[in-house]
Amino acid sequence: MHEPHYSQPVTKDTPPPFEMPDWIALAPFETYLGMTIDEASDGRAVLSMPFRVAHCQGAGLMHGGAITSLADTALAIAIKTLLPEGTLFATIEMSMTFKSPVRWGTVRGIAEVTDRGERDITGTVAIVDEDGITAATFQARFRVKRNPNVSTPATGTGAPVT
């Protein structure tokens, strides 16, 4: 879907050279890694990613960055199921615990939103290999961008804050 755009440079003050097909969809980096959305509803999401040679670290195991990307994306998709379309939000804190190396096959990220505040949303992800072994656990906090048109005690009416 995004392949024609992979090598395009992203330049200052220009919109991205791609469009997302839907609210619950994968961005170019995620499709580049081979992720797919298997389930997504009610604050939960399951994504999968095949182990490709491009995901290897030097010893032939799946690179921790690839695993972390799957976890972060799975939780972002779970969060999207709870937010109005177009809401802007980003990861502000994350923690990954690696438990078992991934040596082959497809891994799944099983994500669940665990707490939702006014602007902060937290959740967990289990990264599970094809043998059902939990390879890693992930926790993260995301922050929803303030709506500049909403009045709050801290900002007053319509104050443009991020």
Secondary structure, DSSP 8 states (H G I E B T S, - for coil): --GGGTT----TTS--SS--SSSS---HHHHHTT-EEEEEETTEEEEEEE--GGGB-TTSSB-HHHHHHHHHHHHHHHHHTTS-TT--EEEEEEEEEE-S---SSEEEEEEEEEEE-SSEEEEEEEEE-TTS-EEEEEEEEEEE---TTS-BTTTBTT----
